Amino acid sequence: MVTIKQTDELALKRWQAMPADIRKRLEDNVFCSNCGVTTIVNYHVDSSDFAIILKGYCQKCNKEVARVID
Ligand SMILES: [Zn+2]
């Protein structure tokens, strides 16, 4: 099965415009239903309405996780 990662270009630009230390803090503060607070890895940037959404995987258990940046 092939997973197609769709990256929202505008959301990606907005995400990359944020300071690196803030992005790191957000990446390290993602909720996983298995692990609680975890780090998101292998994520891509999407958006919904005006919010940026990171969609990726839990670093600990590899479950799909998402983080809404508002
Ligand atoms: Zn997990």
N, CA, C, O and the ligand as a Tripos MOL2 file, in Angstrom:
@<TRIPOS>MOLECULE
protein
  281   279    71     0     0
PROTEIN
NO_CHARGES

@<TRIPOS>ATOM
      1 N           0.8380   -1.1960    0.0000 N.3       1 MET1
      2 CA          0.0000    0.0000    0.0000 C.3       1 MET1
      3 C           0.8750    1.2490    0.0000 C.2       1 MET1
      4 O           1.8160    1.3690    0.7850 O.2       1 MET1
      5 N           0.5530    2.1510   -0.8750 N.am      2 VAL2
      6 CA          1.3220    3.3840   -0.9840 C.3       2 VAL2
      7 C           0.5890    4.5150   -0.2750 C.2       2 VAL2
      8 O          -0.5940    4.7590   -0.5150 O.2       2 VAL2
      9 N           1.2990    5.1840    0.5810 N.am      3 THR3
     10 CA          0.7170    6.3400    1.2580 C.3       3 THR3
     11 C           1.1340    7.6080    0.5280 C.2       3 THR3
     12 O           2.3220    7.8940    0.3800 O.2       3 THR3
     13 N           0.1600    8.3480    0.0840 N.am      4 ILE4
     14 CA          0.4560    9.6250   -0.5650 C.3       4 ILE4
     15 C           0.3610   10.7220    0.4770 C.2       4 ILE4
     16 O          -0.6820   10.9260    1.0980 O.2       4 ILE4
     17 N           1.4570   11.4160    0.6570 N.am      5 LYS5
     18 CA          1.4650   12.5020    1.6280 C.3       5 LYS5
     19 C           1.1100   13.7950    0.9210 C.2       5 LYS5
     20 O           1.8060   14.2420    0.0100 O.2       5 LYS5
     21 N           0.0350   14.3720    1.3540 N.am      6 GLN6
     22 CA         -0.3780   15.6360    0.7700 C.3       6 GLN6
     23 C           0.0540   16.7640    1.6840 C.2       6 GLN6
     24 O          -0.3470   16.8360    2.8450 O.2       6 GLN6
     25 N           0.8660   17.6260    1.1480 N.am      7 THR7
     26 CA          1.3040   18.7740    1.9260 C.3       7 THR7
     27 C           0.6240   20.0210    1.3750 C.2       7 THR7
     28 O           0.6570   20.2980    0.1760 O.2       7 THR7
     29 N           0.0230   20.7430    2.2670 N.am      8 ASP8
     30 CA         -0.5920   22.0180    1.9300 C.3       8 ASP8
     31 C           0.5200   23.0670    1.8630 C.2       8 ASP8
     32 O           1.1460   23.3800    2.8760 O.2       8 ASP8
     33 N           0.7590   23.6030    0.6750 N.am      9 GLU9
     34 CA          1.9200   24.4880    0.4780 C.3       9 GLU9
     35 C           1.8520   25.7540    1.3480 C.2       9 GLU9
     36 O           2.8540   26.1720    1.9280 O.2       9 GLU9
     37 N           0.6660   26.3510    1.4290 N.am     10 LEU10
     38 CA          0.5350   27.5690    2.2320 C.3      10 LEU10
     39 C           0.7250   27.2640    3.7180 C.2      10 LEU10
     40 O           1.4020   28.0010    4.4340 O.2      10 LEU10
     41 N           0.1190   26.1700    4.1640 N.am     11 ALA11
     42 CA          0.2710   25.7730    5.5640 C.3      11 ALA11
     43 C           1.7390   25.4730    5.8710 C.2      11 ALA11
     44 O           2.2470   25.8190    6.9380 O.2      11 ALA11
     45 N           2.4040   24.8260    4.9240 N.am     12 LEU12
     46 CA          3.8280   24.5090    5.1040 C.3      12 LEU12
     47 C           4.6540   25.7870    5.2310 C.2      12 LEU12
     48 O           5.5380   25.8780    6.0830 O.2      12 LEU12
     49 N           4.3640   26.7690    4.3840 N.am     13 LYS13
     50 CA          5.0850   28.0540    4.4590 C.3      13 LYS13
     51 C           4.8450   28.7360    5.7990 C.2      13 LYS13
     52 O           5.7680   29.2790    6.4060 O.2      13 LYS13
     53 N           3.5760   28.7020    6.2610 N.am     14 ARG14
     54 CA          3.2520   29.3330    7.5450 C.3      14 ARG14
     55 C           3.9640   28.6060    8.6850 C.2      14 ARG14
     56 O           4.4650   29.2340    9.6170 O.2      14 ARG14
     57 N           4.0020   27.2920    8.6010 N.am     15 TRP15
     58 CA          4.6830   26.4830    9.6130 C.3      15 TRP15
     59 C           6.1770   26.8050    9.6280 C.2      15 TRP15
     60 O           6.7700   26.9950   10.6900 O.2      15 TRP15
     61 N           6.7700   26.8620    8.4510 N.am     16 GLN16
     62 CA          8.2170   27.0990    8.3650 C.3      16 GLN16
     63 C           8.5850   28.5280    8.7460 C.2      16 GLN16
     64 O           9.7340   28.8090    9.0860 O.2      16 GLN16
     65 N           7.6020   29.4330    8.6880 N.am     17 ALA17
     66 CA          7.8540   30.8190    9.0790 C.3      17 ALA17
     67 C           7.9140   30.9800   10.5930 C.2      17 ALA17
     68 O           8.3750   32.0060   11.0930 O.2      17 ALA17
     69 N           7.4490   29.9680   11.3220 N.am     18 MET18
     70 CA          7.4870   30.0340   12.7780 C.3      18 MET18
     71 C           8.9050   29.7570   13.2770 C.2      18 MET18
     72 O           9.6450   28.9960   12.6540 O.2      18 MET18
     73 N           9.2820   30.3670   14.3890 N.am     19 PRO19
     74 CA         10.6290   30.1470   14.9310 C.3      19 PRO19
     75 C          10.8850   28.6640   15.2220 C.2      19 PRO19
     76 O           9.9940   27.9520   15.6840 O.2      19 PRO19
     77 N          12.0960   28.2140   14.9500 N.am     20 ALA20
     78 CA         12.4430   26.7970   15.0920 C.3      20 ALA20
     79 C          12.2230   26.2730   16.5040 C.2      20 ALA20
     80 O          11.8120   25.1270   16.6850 O.2      20 ALA20
     81 N          12.4970   27.1130   17.5160 N.am     21 ASP21
     82 CA         12.3380   26.6210   18.8920 C.3      21 ASP21
     83 C          10.8700   26.3910   19.2270 C.2      21 ASP21
     84 O          10.5340   25.4830   19.9870 O.2      21 ASP21
     85 N          10.0020   27.2140   18.6600 N.am     22 ILE22
     86 CA          8.5620   27.0240   18.8900 C.3      22 ILE22
     87 C           8.0740   25.7810   18.1510 C.2      22 ILE22
     88 O           7.2800   25.0060   18.6840 O.2      22 ILE22
     89 N           8.5520   25.5960   16.9230 N.am     23 ARG23
     90 CA          8.1640   24.3950   16.1740 C.3      23 ARG23
     91 C           8.6010   23.1370   16.9120 C.2      23 ARG23
     92 O           7.8540   22.1620   16.9860 O.2      23 ARG23
     93 N           9.8050   23.1620   17.4530 N.am     24 LYS24
     94 CA         10.3300   22.0180   18.1930 C.3      24 LYS24
     95 C           9.4640   21.7120   19.4100 C.2      24 LYS24
     96 O           9.1880   20.5540   19.7230 O.2      24 LYS24
     97 N           9.0410   22.7780   20.0880 N.am     25 ARG25
     98 CA          8.2230   22.6060   21.2770 C.3      25 ARG25
     99 C           6.8610   21.9990   20.9140 C.2      25 ARG25
    100 O           6.3300   21.1670   21.6500 O.2      25 ARG25
    101 N           6.3090   22.4180   19.7880 N.am     26 LEU26
    102 CA          5.0260   21.8760   19.3330 C.3      26 LEU26
    103 C           5.1740   20.4130   18.8920 C.2      26 LEU26
    104 O           4.3040   19.5860   19.1650 O.2      26 LEU26
    105 N           6.2770   20.1070   18.2130 N.am     27 GLU27
    106 CA          6.5340   18.7240   17.7780 C.3      27 GLU27
    107 C           6.6650   17.7850   18.9770 C.2      27 GLU27
    108 O           6.2790   16.6180   18.9210 O.2      27 GLU27
    109 N           7.2180   18.3250   20.0580 N.am     28 ASP28
    110 CA          7.4540   17.5190   21.2600 C.3      28 ASP28
    111 C           6.2550   17.4830   22.2010 C.2      28 ASP28
    112 O           6.3390   16.9040   23.2840 O.2      28 ASP28
    113 N           5.1560   18.0860   21.8090 N.am     29 ASN29
    114 CA          3.9920   18.1730   22.6800 C.3      29 ASN29
    115 C           2.7360   17.7410   21.9120 C.2      29 ASN29
    116 O           1.7930   18.5140   21.7440 O.2      29 ASN29
    117 N           2.7550   16.5110   21.4610 N.am     30 VAL30
    118 CA          1.6480   15.9470   20.6840 C.3      30 VAL30
    119 C           1.0120   14.8270   21.4940 C.2      30 VAL30
    120 O           1.7020   14.0430   22.1450 O.2      30 VAL30
    121 N          -0.3180   14.7660   21.4440 N.am     31 PHE31
    122 CA         -1.0010   13.7500   22.2340 C.3      31 PHE31
    123 C          -1.2120   12.4670   21.4380 C.2      31 PHE31
    124 O          -1.7570   12.4860   20.3350 O.2      31 PHE31
    125 N          -0.7730   11.3580   22.0130 N.am     32 CYS32
    126 CA         -1.0070   10.0300   21.4420 C.3      32 CYS32
    127 C          -1.9570    9.2850   22.3780 C.2      32 CYS32
    128 O          -1.7740    9.3120   23.5950 O.2      32 CYS32
    129 N          -2.9720    8.6180   21.8170 N.am     33 SER33
    130 CA         -3.9500    7.9300   22.6700 C.3      33 SER33
    131 C          -3.3340    6.7270   23.3790 C.2      33 SER33
    132 O          -3.8860    6.2490   24.3700 O.2      33 SER33
    133 N          -2.2090    6.2350   22.8880 N.am     34 ASN34
    134 CA         -1.5020    5.1440   23.5690 C.3      34 ASN34
    135 C          -0.5310    5.6620   24.6290 C.2      34 ASN34
    136 O          -0.4640    5.1270   25.7360 O.2      34 ASN34
    137 N           0.2080    6.6940   24.2840 N.am     35 CYS35
    138 CA          1.3640    7.0990   25.0990 C.3      35 CYS35
    139 C           1.1490    8.3760   25.8980 C.2      35 CYS35
    140 O           1.9440    8.6920   26.7820 O.2      35 CYS35
    141 N           0.0890    9.1090   25.6000 N.am     36 GLY36
    142 CA         -0.0280   10.4230   26.2150 C.3      36 GLY36
    143 C           0.7950   11.4210   25.4120 C.2      36 GLY36
    144 O           0.7860   11.3930   24.1810 O.2      36 GLY36
    145 N           1.5010   12.2930   26.1030 N.am     37 VAL37
    146 CA          2.2950   13.3050   25.4080 C.3      37 VAL37
    147 C           3.5170   12.6580   24.7770 C.2      37 VAL37
    148 O           4.2650   11.9340   25.4330 O.2      37 VAL37
    149 N           3.7050   12.9310   23.4950 N.am     38 THR38
    150 CA          4.7980   12.3120   22.7590 C.3      38 THR38
    151 C           5.3470   13.2860   21.7270 C.2      38 THR38
    152 O           4.9300   14.4420   21.6640 O.2      38 THR38
    153 N           6.2890   12.8060   20.9160 N.am     39 THR39
    154 CA          6.8700   13.5910   19.8360 C.3      39 THR39
    155 C           6.3420   13.0730   18.5050 C.2      39 THR39
    156 O           6.2910   11.8640   18.2810 O.2      39 THR39
    157 N           5.9500   13.9870   17.6260 N.am     40 ILE40
    158 CA          5.4660   13.6010   16.2990 C.3      40 ILE40
    159 C           6.6640   13.4690   15.3430 C.2      40 ILE40
    160 O           7.5390   14.3340   15.3040 O.2      40 ILE40
    161 N           6.6830   12.3820   14.5820 N.am     41 VAL41
    162 CA          7.7700   12.1710   13.6180 C.3      41 VAL41
    163 C           7.1710   11.8610   12.2460 C.2      41 VAL41
    164 O           6.0010   11.4960   12.1290 O.2      41 VAL41
    165 N           7.9980   12.0160   11.2140 N.am     42 ASN42
    166 CA          7.5870   11.7310    9.8310 C.3      42 ASN42
    167 C           6.2790   12.4150    9.4660 C.2      42 ASN42
    168 O           5.4230   11.8330    8.8000 O.2      42 ASN42
    169 N           6.1390   13.6450    9.9060 N.am     43 TYR43
    170 CA          4.8630   14.3190    9.6650 C.3      43 TYR43
    171 C           4.8860   15.1640    8.3960 C.2      43 TYR43
    172 O           5.9410   15.5330    7.8790 O.2      43 TYR43
    173 N           3.6900   15.4520    7.9210 N.am     44 HIS44
    174 CA          3.5430   16.4330    6.8610 C.3      44 HIS44
    175 C           2.5780   17.5090    7.3480 C.2      44 HIS44
    176 O           1.8800   17.3370    8.3470 O.2      44 HIS44
    177 N           2.5590   18.6050    6.6270 N.am     45 VAL45
    178 CA          1.7970   19.7700    7.0720 C.3      45 VAL45
    179 C           0.5350   19.8890    6.2370 C.2      45 VAL45
    180 O           0.5840   19.9070    5.0070 O.2      45 VAL45
    181 N          -0.5680   19.9680    6.9100 N.am     46 ASP46
    182 CA         -1.8620   20.1080    6.2510 C.3      46 ASP46
    183 C          -2.5740   21.2950    6.8900 C.2      46 ASP46
    184 O          -2.0370   21.9270    7.8000 O.2      46 ASP46
    185 N          -3.7590   21.5930    6.4260 N.am     47 SER47
    186 CA         -4.4980   22.6690    7.0680 C.3      47 SER47
    187 C          -5.9830   22.3780    7.0260 C.2      47 SER47
    188 O          -6.4690   21.6140    6.1930 O.2      47 SER47
    189 N          -6.6860   23.0090    7.9490 N.am     48 SER48
    190 CA         -8.1340   22.9140    7.9820 C.3      48 SER48
    191 C          -8.6460   24.2790    8.3920 C.2      48 SER48
    192 O          -8.2510   24.8120    9.4290 O.2      48 SER48
    193 N          -9.5220   24.8420    7.5830 N.am     49 ASP49
    194 CA         -9.9070   26.2390    7.7670 C.3      49 ASP49
    195 C          -8.6320   27.0830    7.8220 C.2      49 ASP49
    196 O          -7.8910   27.1380    6.8410 O.2      49 ASP49
    197 N          -8.3650   27.7420    8.9550 N.am     50 PHE50
    198 CA         -7.1540   28.5560    9.0130 C.3      50 PHE50
    199 C          -6.0970   27.9700    9.9420 C.2      50 PHE50
    200 O          -5.0740   28.5960   10.2160 O.2      50 PHE50
    201 N          -6.3610   26.7670   10.4160 N.am     51 ALA51
    202 CA         -5.4060   26.1460   11.3280 C.3      51 ALA51
    203 C          -4.4220   25.2640   10.5630 C.2      51 ALA51
    204 O          -4.7840   24.5980    9.5930 O.2      51 ALA51
    205 N          -3.1790   25.2760   11.0180 N.am     52 ILE52
    206 CA         -2.1720   24.3610   10.4850 C.3      52 ILE52
    207 C          -2.3090   23.0410   11.2310 C.2      52 ILE52
    208 O          -2.4830   23.0250   12.4490 O.2      52 ILE52
    209 N          -2.2310   21.9510   10.5080 N.am     53 ILE53
    210 CA         -2.3040   20.6410   11.1590 C.3      53 ILE53
    211 C          -1.0740   19.8170   10.7690 C.2      53 ILE53
    212 O          -0.7630   19.6600    9.5890 O.2      53 ILE53
    213 N          -0.3930   19.3030   11.7710 N.am     54 LEU54
    214 CA          0.7030   18.3720   11.5270 C.3      54 LEU54
    215 C           0.1280   16.9690   11.6080 C.2      54 LEU54
    216 O          -0.5520   16.6220   12.5750 O.2      54 LEU54
    217 N           0.4030   16.1610   10.5850 N.am     55 LYS55
    218 CA         -0.0690   14.7800   10.5910 C.3      55 LYS55
    219 C           1.1360   13.8640   10.4430 C.2      55 LYS55
    220 O           1.8880   13.9480    9.4720 O.2      55 LYS55
    221 N           1.3010   12.9910   11.4250 N.am     56 GLY56
    222 CA          2.4670   12.1230   11.3870 C.3      56 GLY56
    223 C           2.2860   10.9510   12.3210 C.2      56 GLY56
    224 O           1.1820   10.4290   12.4790 O.2      56 GLY56
    225 N           3.3960   10.5350   12.9500 N.am     57 TYR57
    226 CA          3.3880    9.3200   13.7460 C.3      57 TYR57
    227 C           4.0200    9.5560   15.1020 C.2      57 TYR57
    228 O           4.9160   10.3840   15.2630 O.2      57 TYR57
    229 N           3.5270    8.8020   16.0750 N.am     58 CYS58
    230 CA          4.0800    8.8400   17.4200 C.3      58 CYS58
    231 C           5.4940    8.2520   17.3990 C.2      58 CYS58
    232 O           5.7280    7.1910   16.8200 O.2      58 CYS58
    233 N           6.4190    8.9500   18.0310 N.am     59 GLN59
    234 CA          7.8050    8.4840   18.0730 C.3      59 GLN59
    235 C           7.9400    7.1930   18.8810 C.2      59 GLN59
    236 O           8.8430    6.3930   18.6360 O.2      59 GLN59
    237 N           7.0320    6.9930   19.8500 N.am     60 LYS60
    238 CA          7.1500    5.8480   20.7540 C.3      60 LYS60
    239 C           6.4980    4.5830   20.2000 C.2      60 LYS60
    240 O           7.0980    3.5080   20.2420 O.2      60 LYS60
    241 N           5.2520    4.7050   19.6720 N.am     61 CYS61
    242 CA          4.5280    3.5040   19.2750 C.3      61 CYS61
    243 C           4.1490    3.4790   17.7970 C.2      61 CYS61
    244 O           3.5590    2.5100   17.3210 O.2      61 CYS61
    245 N           4.4890    4.5470   17.0730 N.am     62 ASN62
    246 CA          4.2710    4.6080   15.6370 C.3      62 ASN62
    247 C           2.7940    4.7300   15.2330 C.2      62 ASN62
    248 O           2.4400    4.5450   14.0690 O.2      62 ASN62
    249 N           1.9520    5.0420   16.2050 N.am     63 LYS63
    250 CA          0.5420    5.2700   15.8860 C.3      63 LYS63
    251 C           0.4050    6.6340   15.2000 C.2      63 LYS63
    252 O           1.1780    7.5580   15.4530 O.2      63 LYS63
    253 N          -0.6070    6.7300   14.3210 N.am     64 GLU64
    254 CA         -0.8500    8.0220   13.6720 C.3      64 GLU64
    255 C          -1.3170    9.0500   14.6930 C.2      64 GLU64
    256 O          -2.2160    8.7910   15.4940 O.2      64 GLU64
    257 N          -0.6940   10.2130   14.6480 N.am     65 VAL65
    258 CA         -1.0800   11.3120   15.5320 C.3      65 VAL65
    259 C          -1.1720   12.5950   14.7110 C.2      65 VAL65
    260 O          -0.6120   12.6880   13.6190 O.2      65 VAL65
    261 N          -1.8670   13.5550   15.2400 N.am     66 ALA66
    262 CA         -1.9870   14.8520   14.5750 C.3      66 ALA66
    263 C          -1.9290   15.9590   15.6190 C.2      66 ALA66
    264 O          -2.3070   15.7670   16.7750 O.2      66 ALA66
    265 N          -1.4490   17.1150   15.1880 N.am     67 ARG67
    266 CA         -1.3490   18.2480   16.0920 C.3      67 ARG67
    267 C          -1.9020   19.4670   15.3690 C.2      67 ARG67
    268 O          -1.4250   19.8310   14.2940 O.2      67 ARG67
    269 N          -2.9020   20.0880   15.9600 N.am     68 VAL68
    270 CA         -3.4580   21.2980   15.3780 C.3      68 VAL68
    271 C          -2.6950   22.4970   15.9390 C.2      68 VAL68
    272 O          -2.5420   22.6380   17.1520 O.2      68 VAL68
    273 N          -2.2290   23.3400   15.0570 N.am     69 ILE69
    274 CA         -1.5180   24.5550   15.4690 C.3      69 ILE69
    275 C          -2.4600   25.7230   15.2540 C.2      69 ILE69
    276 O          -2.8230   26.0250   14.1170 O.2      69 ILE69
    277 N          -2.8580   26.3830   16.3290 N.am     70 ASP70
    278 CA         -3.7690   27.5120   16.1320 C.3      70 ASP70
    279 C          -3.1950   28.7940   16.6820 C.2      70 ASP70
    280 O          -3.8350   29.8430   16.5980 O.2      70 ASP70
    281 ZN          2.1970    6.5050   20.9680 Zn       71 ZN71
@<TRIPOS>BOND
     1     1     2 1
     2     2     3 1
     3     3     4 2
     4     3     5 am
     5     5     6 1
     6     6     7 1
     7     7     8 2
     8     7     9 am
     9     9    10 1
    10    10    11 1
    11    11    12 2
    12    11    13 am
    13    13    14 1
    14    14    15 1
    15    15    16 2
    16    15    17 am
    17    17    18 1
    18    18    19 1
    19    19    20 2
    20    19    21 am
    21    21    22 1
    22    22    23 1
    23    23    24 2
    24    23    25 am
    25    25    26 1
    26    26    27 1
    27    27    28 2
    28    27    29 am
    29    29    30 1
    30    30    31 1
    31    31    32 2
    32    31    33 am
    33    33    34 1
    34    34    35 1
    35    35    36 2
    36    35    37 am
    37    37    38 1
    38    38    39 1
    39    39    40 2
    40    39    41 am
    41    41    42 1
    42    42    43 1
    43    43    44 2
    44    43    45 am
    45    45    46 1
    46    46    47 1
    47    47    48 2
    48    47    49 am
    49    49    50 1
    50    50    51 1
    51    51    52 2
    52    51    53 am
    53    53    54 1
    54    54    55 1
    55    55    56 2
    56    55    57 am
    57    57    58 1
    58    58    59 1
    59    59    60 2
    60    59    61 am
    61    61    62 1
    62    62    63 1
    63    63    64 2
    64    63    65 am
    65    65    66 1
    66    66    67 1
    67    67    68 2
    68    67    69 am
    69    69    70 1
    70    70    71 1
    71    71    72 2
    72    71    73 am
    73    73    74 1
    74    74    75 1
    75    75    76 2
    76    75    77 am
    77    77    78 1
    78    78    79 1
    79    79    80 2
    80    79    81 am
    81    81    82 1
    82    82    83 1
    83    83    84 2
    84    83    85 am
    85    85    86 1
    86    86    87 1
    87    87    88 2
    88    87    89 am
    89    89    90 1
    90    90    91 1
    91    91    92 2
    92    91    93 am
    93    93    94 1
    94    94    95 1
    95    95    96 2
    96    95    97 am
    97    97    98 1
    98    98    99 1
    99    99   100 2
   100    99   101 am
   101   101   102 1
   102   102   103 1
   103   103   104 2
   104   103   105 am
   105   105   106 1
   106   106   107 1
   107   107   108 2
   108   107   109 am
   109   109   110 1
   110   110   111 1
   111   111   112 2
   112   111   113 am
   113   113   114 1
   114   114   115 1
   115   115   116 2
   116   115   117 am
   117   117   118 1
   118   118   119 1
   119   119   120 2
   120   119   121 am
   121   121   122 1
   122   122   123 1
   123   123   124 2
   124   123   125 am
   125   125   126 1
   126   126   127 1
   127   127   128 2
   128   127   129 am
   129   129   130 1
   130   130   131 1
   131   131   132 2
   132   131   133 am
   133   133   134 1
   134   134   135 1
   135   135   136 2
   136   135   137 am
   137   137   138 1
   138   138   139 1
   139   139   140 2
   140   139   141 am
   141   141   142 1
   142   142   143 1
   143   143   144 2
   144   143   145 am
   145   145   146 1
   146   146   147 1
   147   147   148 2
   148   147   149 am
   149   149   150 1
   150   150   151 1
   151   151   152 2
   152   151   153 am
   153   153   154 1
   154   154   155 1
   155   155   156 2
   156   155   157 am
   157   157   158 1
   158   158   159 1
   159   159   160 2
   160   159   161 am
   161   161   162 1
   162   162   163 1
   163   163   164 2
   164   163   165 am
   165   165   166 1
   166   166   167 1
   167   167   168 2
   168   167   169 am
   169   169   170 1
   170   170   171 1
   171   171   172 2
   172   171   173 am
   173   173   174 1
   174   174   175 1
   175   175   176 2
   176   175   177 am
   177   177   178 1
   178   178   179 1
   179   179   180 2
   180   179   181 am
   181   181   182 1
   182   182   183 1
   183   183   184 2
   184   183   185 am
   185   185   186 1
   186   186   187 1
   187   187   188 2
   188   187   189 am
   189   189   190 1
   190   190   191 1
   191   191   192 2
   192   191   193 am
   193   193   194 1
   194   194   195 1
   195   195   196 2
   196   195   197 am
   197   197   198 1
   198   198   199 1
   199   199   200 2
   200   199   201 am
   201   201   202 1
   202   202   203 1
   203   203   204 2
   204   203   205 am
   205   205   206 1
   206   206   207 1
   207   207   208 2
   208   207   209 am
   209   209   210 1
   210   210   211 1
   211   211   212 2
   212   211   213 am
   213   213   214 1
   214   214   215 1
   215   215   216 2
   216   215   217 am
   217   217   218 1
   218   218   219 1
   219   219   220 2
   220   219   221 am
   221   221   222 1
   222   222   223 1
   223   223   224 2
   224   223   225 am
   225   225   226 1
   226   226   227 1
   227   227   228 2
   228   227   229 am
   229   229   230 1
   230   230   231 1
   231   231   232 2
   232   231   233 am
   233   233   234 1
   234   234   235 1
   235   235   236 2
   236   235   237 am
   237   237   238 1
   238   238   239 1
   239   239   240 2
   240   239   241 am
   241   241   242 1
   242   242   243 1
   243   243   244 2
   244   243   245 am
   245   245   246 1
   246   246   247 1
   247   247   248 2
   248   247   249 am
   249   249   250 1
   250   250   251 1
   251   251   252 2
   252   251   253 am
   253   253   254 1
   254   254   255 1
   255   255   256 2
   256   255   257 am
   257   257   258 1
   258   258   259 1
   259   259   260 2
   260   259   261 am
   261   261   262 1
   262   262   263 1
   263   263   264 2
   264   263   265 am
   265   265   266 1
   266   266   267 1
   267   267   268 2
   268   267   269 am
   269   269   270 1
   270   270   271 1
   271   271   272 2
   272   271   273 am
   273   273   274 1
   274   274   275 1
   275   275   276 2
   276   275   277 am
   277   277   278 1
   278   278   279 1
   279   279   280 2
@<TRIPOS>SUBSTRUCTURE
     1 MET1         2 RESIDUE 1 A MET
     2 VAL2         6 RESIDUE 1 A VAL
     3 THR3        10 RESIDUE 1 A THR
     4 ILE4        14 RESIDUE 1 A ILE
     5 LYS5        18 RESIDUE 1 A LYS
     6 GLN6        22 RESIDUE 1 A GLN
     7 THR7        26 RESIDUE 1 A THR
     8 ASP8        30 RESIDUE 1 A ASP
     9 GLU9        34 RESIDUE 1 A GLU
    10 LEU10       38 RESIDUE 1 A LEU
    11 ALA11       42 RESIDUE 1 A ALA
    12 LEU12       46 RESIDUE 1 A LEU
    13 LYS13       50 RESIDUE 1 A LYS
    14 ARG14       54 RESIDUE 1 A ARG
    15 TRP15       58 RESIDUE 1 A TRP
    16 GLN16       62 RESIDUE 1 A GLN
    17 ALA17       66 RESIDUE 1 A ALA
    18 MET18       70 RESIDUE 1 A MET
    19 PRO19       74 RESIDUE 1 A PRO
    20 ALA20       78 RESIDUE 1 A ALA
    21 ASP21       82 RESIDUE 1 A ASP
    22 ILE22       86 RESIDUE 1 A ILE
    23 ARG23       90 RESIDUE 1 A ARG
    24 LYS24       94 RESIDUE 1 A LYS
    25 ARG25       98 RESIDUE 1 A ARG
    26 LEU26      102 RESIDUE 1 A LEU
    27 GLU27      106 RESIDUE 1 A GLU
    28 ASP28      110 RESIDUE 1 A ASP
    29 ASN29      114 RESIDUE 1 A ASN
    30 VAL30      118 RESIDUE 1 A VAL
    31 PHE31      122 RESIDUE 1 A PHE
    32 CYS32      126 RESIDUE 1 A CYS
    33 SER33      130 RESIDUE 1 A SER
    34 ASN34      134 RESIDUE 1 A ASN
    35 CYS35      138 RESIDUE 1 A CYS
    36 GLY36      142 RESIDUE 1 A GLY
    37 VAL37      146 RESIDUE 1 A VAL
    38 THR38      150 RESIDUE 1 A THR
    39 THR39      154 RESIDUE 1 A THR
    40 ILE40      158 RESIDUE 1 A ILE
    41 VAL41      162 RESIDUE 1 A VAL
    42 ASN42      166 RESIDUE 1 A ASN
    43 TYR43      170 RESIDUE 1 A TYR
    44 HIS44      174 RESIDUE 1 A HIS
    45 VAL45      178 RESIDUE 1 A VAL
    46 ASP46      182 RESIDUE 1 A ASP
    47 SER47      186 RESIDUE 1 A SER
    48 SER48      190 RESIDUE 1 A SER
    49 ASP49      194 RESIDUE 1 A ASP
    50 PHE50      198 RESIDUE 1 A PHE
    51 ALA51      202 RESIDUE 1 A ALA
    52 ILE52      206 RESIDUE 1 A ILE
    53 ILE53      210 RESIDUE 1 A ILE
    54 LEU54      214 RESIDUE 1 A LEU
    55 LYS55      218 RESIDUE 1 A LYS
    56 GLY56      222 RESIDUE 1 A GLY
    57 TYR57      226 RESIDUE 1 A TYR
    58 CYS58      230 RESIDUE 1 A CYS
    59 GLN59      234 RESIDUE 1 A GLN
    60 LYS60      238 RESIDUE 1 A LYS
    61 CYS61      242 RESIDUE 1 A CYS
    62 ASN62      246 RESIDUE 1 A ASN
    63 LYS63      250 RESIDUE 1 A LYS
    64 GLU64      254 RESIDUE 1 A GLU
    65 VAL65      258 RESIDUE 1 A VAL
    66 ALA66      262 RESIDUE 1 A ALA
    67 ARG67      266 RESIDUE 1 A ARG
    68 VAL68      270 RESIDUE 1 A VAL
    69 ILE69      274 RESIDUE 1 A ILE
    70 ASP70      278 RESIDUE 1 A ASP
    71 ZN71       281 GROUP 0 **** ****
